Amino acid sequence: MRSILFHCKEFNANITGLSTRGVEVAPEVLSKDEYKNKNCVVAFITVEMGDEIENISIKMAKEIEKCCIDTQENKIVLAPFAHLSNKLSPFKVGIQFFDLLENILKEKFEVTRVHFGSDKDLMMHLFGHPGNARYREF
């Protein structure tokens, strides 16, 4: 699992289409095509082949929680982002990971989960301070 965490003043994502790359990818059901958040921690996450998702979801949740504590934010955006690795897990495993992670974090935070399996138009406005971007691997 690889991730980049950002402390954002503003984050917007608009779904521009369902993913057509890789015949093995099946997008989640599209229930929303626009995501807007302010003053939040955004986690771009890639789930990799062989990841033990139950164990890693707990570790990732702790890292995101630490970032929220450090930045004094209570809003989190979870964004699937296949571009951090070329060893992607099967899409069903990726979706399961995001389900686990979202459920853990929802106990303490306001969580938005961006659609899995789509092309997105993204806009991010980052805060300019040390620790505003953090890369993590598990």
VOBA-1610 file (N, C-alpha, C; in pm, whole numbers, padded with zeros to 5 digits, always signed):
BEGIN
Met+00084-00116+00000Met+00000+00000+00000Met+00089+00122+00000Arg+00052+00215-00084Arg+00124+00341-00090Arg+00023+00454-00080Ser+00066+00562-00016Ser-00026+00672+00004Ser+00048+00805+00012Ile-00021+00908-00031Ile+00024+01045-00009Ile-00090+01117+00063Leu-00056+01177+00177Leu-00153+01253+00255Leu-00126+01402+00236Phe-00231+01479+00214Phe-00219+01623+00195Phe-00310+01695+00293His-00262+01806+00347His-00346+01895+00427His-00396+02002+00331Cys-00526+02000+00303Cys-00583+02085+00199Cys-00674+02194+00254Lys-00657+02314+00200Lys-00754+02421+00222Lys-00881+02389+00146Glu-00861+02331+00025Glu-00976+02298-00059Glu-00941+02178-00146Phe-01039+02090-00164Phe-01025+01973-00251Phe-01154+01956-00329Asn-01143+01947-00461Asn-01259+01921-00546Asn-01224+01809-00644Ala-01318+01720-00665Ala-01302+01613-00764Ala-01434+01599-00840Asn-01424+01595-00971Asn-01540+01574-01056Asn-01514+01450-01141Ile-01609+01358-01142Ile-01597+01237-01222Ile-01619+01275-01368Thr-01522+01244-01452Thr-01533+01277-01594Thr-01568+01155-01678Gly-01558+01037-01621Gly-01594+00914-01691Gly-01550+00793-01611Leu-01606+00679-01643Leu-01565+00556-01576Leu-01438+00505-01642Ser-01352+00443-01562Ser-01224+00395-01609Ser-01240+00295-01722Thr-01160+00312-01826Thr-01162+00219-01939Thr-01030+00145-01952Arg-00936+00174-01864Arg-00806+00108-01869Arg-00809-00021-01790Gly-00764-00126-01852Gly-00759-00256-01786Gly-00894-00323-01785Val-00905-00433-01855Val-01034-00504-01861Val-01071-00565-01727Glu-00974-00576-01636Glu-01000-00637-01506Glu-01057-00538-01405Val-01074-00412-01443Val-01125-00311-01353Val-01276-00295-01373Ala-01348-00302-01264Ala-01492-00275-01266Ala-01518-00165-01164Pro-01563-00049-01208Pro-01587+00061-01114Pro-01698+00031-01016Glu-01693+00100-00901Glu-01804+00097-00807Glu-01925+00158-00875Val-02041+00135-00819Val-02162+00202-00867Val-02145+00352-00843Leu-02174+00431-00941Leu-02157+00576-00932Leu-02281+00638-00868Ser-02265+00688-00746Ser-02379+00750-00677Ser-02365+00902-00670Lys-02246+00950-00701Lys-02217+01093-00689Lys-02108+01126-00790Asp-02116+01240-00856Asp-02012+01271-00955Asp-01932+01397-00921Glu-01957+01454-00802Glu-01882+01572-00761Glu-01854+01567-00611Tyr-01731+01601-00573Tyr-01689+01600-00433Tyr-01622+01733-00403Lys-01669+01801-00298Lys-01611+01929-00259Lys-01588+01928-00109Asn-01466+01963-00068Asn-01431+01966+00074Asn-01336+02082+00100Lys-01346+02135+00222Lys-01255+02242+00265Lys-01195+02201+00399Asn-01073+02246+00424Asn-01004+02221+00550Asn-01011+02074+00587Cys-00934+01994+00514Cys-00941+01849+00528Cys-00805+01785+00504Val-00796+01659+00544Val-00682+01575+00510Val-00726+01485+00396Val-00651+01490+00286Val-00683+01408+00168Val-00579+01297+00160Ala-00627+01173+00148Ala-00539+01057+00138Ala-00558+00993+00002Phe-00456+01008-00084Phe-00452+00935-00211Phe-00388+00801-00182Ile-00458+00692-00214Ile-00414+00559-00172Ile-00415+00461-00289Thr-00307+00383-00299Thr-00296+00274-00395Thr-00283+00144-00318Val-00372+00050-00344Val-00367-00082-00282Val-00292-00174-00378Glu-00190-00243-00324Glu-00103-00324-00408Glu-00126-00474-00392Met-00084-00547-00492Met-00091-00693-00492Met-00024-00746-00366Gly-00092-00835-00296Gly-00035-00898-00177Gly-00056-00821-00048Asp-00116-00704-00054Asp-00142-00629+00069Asp-00239-00705+00159Glu-00205-00713+00285Glu-00296-00771+00386Glu-00387-00658+00433Ile-00502-00646+00368Ile-00582-00524+00383Ile-00637-00502+00524Glu-00665-00608+00599Glu-00715-00588+00734Glu-00610-00520+00821Asn-00487-00571+00815Asn-00376-00518+00893Asn-00338-00377+00845Ile-00329-00360+00715Ile-00285-00231+00661Ile-00390-00123+00681Ser-00518-00158+00678Ser-00621-00057+00699Ser-00609+00004+00839Ile-00573-00076+00937Ile-00554-00025+01073Ile-00433+00068+01079Lys-00322+00028+01015Lys-00202+00112+01013Lys-00226+00243+00939Met-00295+00233+00825Met-00323+00353+00747Met-00415+00447+00824Ala-00515+00392+00892Ala-00606+00474+00972Ala-00529+00551+01080Lys-00431+00486+01142Lys-00350+00553+01245Lys-00269+00667+01186Glu-00214+00648+01067Glu-00138+00755+01000Glu-00227+00872+00965Ile-00346+00843+00913Ile-00439+00950+00878Ile-00485+01023+01005Glu-00513+00948+01110Glu-00553+01009+01237Glu-00442+01099+01291Lys-00318+01054+01282Lys-00205+01136+01328Lys-00198+01266+01248Cys-00217+01257+01118Cys-00215+01376+01034Cys-00329+01472+01073Cys-00446+01416+01102Cys-00560+01499+01146Cys-00530+01568+01278Ile-00468+01497+01370Ile-00433+01556+01500Ile-00330+01667+01479Asp-00227+01640+01399Asp-00122+01739+01373Asp-00176+01866+01308Thr-00276+01850+01222Thr-00330+01964+01146Thr-00458+02019+01207Gln-00507+01955+01312Gln-00631+01995+01382Gln-00751+01995+01288Glu-00759+01892+01203Glu-00871+01876+01111Glu-00955+01757+01154Asn-01084+01761+01122Asn-01171+01647+01152Asn-01239+01591+01027Lys-01202+01646+00910Lys-01257+01597+00784Lys-01149+01525+00704Ile-01186+01409+00650Ile-01094+01326+00573Ile-01156+01294+00438Val-01075+01299+00334Val-01116+01255+00201Val-01029+01135+00165Leu-01093+01021+00135Leu-01022+00901+00090Leu-01037+00893-00061Ala-00923+00894-00132Ala-00926+00899-00277Ala-00844+00784-00336Pro-00910+00687-00399Pro-00836+00582-00468Pro-00747+00645-00575Phe-00622+00597-00583Phe-00526+00659-00673Phe-00428+00553-00721Ala-00458+00490-00833Ala-00379+00377-00883Ala-00242+00417-00935His-00210+00544-00938His-00089+00593-01005His+00038+00587-00920Leu+00030+00534-00800Leu+00149+00527-00714Leu+00223+00394-00727Ser+00171+00300-00805Ser+00234+00168-00817Ser+00193+00103-00948Asn+00277+00010-00992Asn+00239-00071-01109Asn+00209-00215-01068Lys+00191-00237-00937Lys+00159-00370-00883Lys+00023-00364-00814Leu-00079-00326-00887Leu-00211-00303-00828Leu-00277-00433-00784Ser-00349-00423-00674Ser-00430-00536-00627Ser-00549-00551-00721Pro-00615-00666-00720Pro-00742-00677-00793Pro-00839-00571-00742Phe-00922-00519-00830Phe-01010-00408-00794Phe-01101-00442-00676Lys-01145-00567-00666Lys-01233-00604-00555Lys-01161-00591-00421Val-01033-00624-00418Val-00953-00609-00295Val-00938-00461-00261Gly-00916-00379-00364Gly-00905-00235-00341Gly-01031-00176-00281Ile-01145-00216-00335Ile-01272-00167-00282Ile-01293-00215-00139Gln-01257-00339-00110Gln-01269-00391+00027Gln-01181-00311+00123Phe-01061-00277+00079Phe-00970-00197+00162Phe-01035-00063+00197Phe-01089+00005+00097Phe-01151+00135+00122Phe-01273+00122+00212Asp-01349+00013+00200Asp-01460-00012+00292Asp-01410-00022+00437Leu-01305-00103+00456Leu-01248-00120+00591Leu-01197+00012+00647Leu-01118+00083+00568Leu-01058+00208+00614Leu-01165+00312+00646Glu-01263+00324+00561Glu-01370+00420+00584Glu-01444+00388+00714Asn-01474+00262+00737Asn-01547+00224+00859Asn-01467+00252+00985Ile-01335+00231+00981Ile-01250+00261+01097Ile-01252+00412+01126Leu-01233+00491+01021Leu-01219+00635+01039Leu-01351+00705+01073Lys-01462+00650+01027Lys-01593+00712+01052Lys-01629+00715+01200Glu-01562+00635+01280Glu-01589+00635+01424Glu-01548+00767+01490Lys-01447+00837+01431Lys-01395+00959+01492Lys-01401+01082+01402Phe-01414+01061+01271Phe-01400+01172+01176Phe-01516+01176+01077Glu-01529+01291+01013Glu-01620+01307+00900Glu-01543+01261+00776Val-01590+01155+00710Val-01516+01092+00601Val-01594+01103+00469Thr-01523+01147+00366Thr-01575+01146+00229Thr-01491+01047+00151Arg-01558+00962+00077Arg-01485+00863-00005Arg-01513+00892-00152Val-01408+00922-00226Val-01418+00951-00368Val-01438+00819-00443His-01509+00825-00552His-01544+00708-00633His-01421+00626-00675Phe-01434+00494-00670Phe-01329+00399-00710Phe-01359+00353-00853Gly-01264+00374-00943Gly-01277+00324-01080Gly-01325+00428-01179Ser-01281+00551-01161Ser-01324+00656-01253Ser-01209+00751-01282Asp-01226+00824-01391Asp-01135+00933-01424Asp-01189+01058-01357Lys-01098+01139-01304Lys-01139+01254-01225Lys-01067+01380-01267Asp-01138+01488-01262Asp-01084+01622-01274Asp-01059+01667-01131Leu-00934+01695-01095Leu-00899+01725-00956Leu-00852+01869-00939Met-00884+01926-00823Met-00831+02054-00783Met-00798+02045-00635Met-00674+02082-00601Met-00632+02082-00461Met-00561+02214-00432His-00592+02269-00318His-00523+02388-00269His-00465+02347-00134Leu-00333+02332-00128Leu-00267+02285-00006Leu-00231+02401+00085Phe-00235+02372+00215Phe-00178+02464+00312Phe-00027+02461+00294Gly+00039+02572+00319Gly+00185+02580+00303Gly+00256+02574+00437His+00275+02454+00487His+00346+02438+00615His+00422+02305+00612Pro+00521+02289+00699Pro+00592+02161+00707Pro+00492+02050+00742Gly+00499+01939+00673Gly+00410+01827+00700Gly+00278+01834+00624Asn+00267+01929+00530Asn+00143+01939+00454Asn+00129+01829+00350Ala+00237+01756+00323Ala+00236+01641+00233Ala+00321+01532+00296Arg+00265+01410+00302Arg+00334+01297+00367Arg+00316+01172+00283Tyr+00426+01109+00249Tyr+00423+00983+00173Tyr+00437+00866+00271Arg+00357+00762+00251Arg+00363+00645+00338Arg+00356+00516+00256Glu+00431+00416+00302Glu+00428+00281+00242Glu+00412+00178+00353Phe+00329+00079+00327Phe+00315-00033+00421Phe+00329-00163+00345
//
